[in-house]
Amino acid sequence: MVEDKELIKKVEKYESLTKRALDEIKKRDNLTEKEEKIAKDFLSMANNYYNDASYYQKKGDLLTALASFSYAHAWLDAGVRAYLFDATDDQLFTLRE
């Protein structure tokens, strides 16, 4: 089915993008204690959603996998926008101006 092939491609694309983003993201230097705690929480949430997505992907639940990869990446983007993480790749992140 064409829809299944398109969904598989999207899941693979977002898995790859999110994995790259997780590998490249770095916490900003000189965070306050509060910011450090928040940054760790954002990273934890991103990793948890990534792991959930991988689980659902293996299980064949591709819609849930795609949503979970998207949530994982959104946590990283939110951290970049909140100036908790340093990022320079505008293909992986929504960068601050």
JOQUI-V923641 format. One line per field, one symbol per residue. ss: DSSP state (H for helix, E for strand, - for the rest). phi: phi as a letter, one per 30 degrees, with the letter a starting at -180 (. if undefined). A space follows every 50 residues. Layout:
ss = ???
phi = ???
This chain:
ss = -HHHHHHHHHHHHHHHHHHHHHHH-EE-----HHHHHHHHHHHHHHHHHH HHHHHHHHH--HHHHHHHHHHHHHHHHHHHH---EE-----------
phi = .eeddddedddddddddddedddcdbdddiddeddddddddddddddddd dddddddddjcddddddddddeddddedddddicbdabdddcbdddd
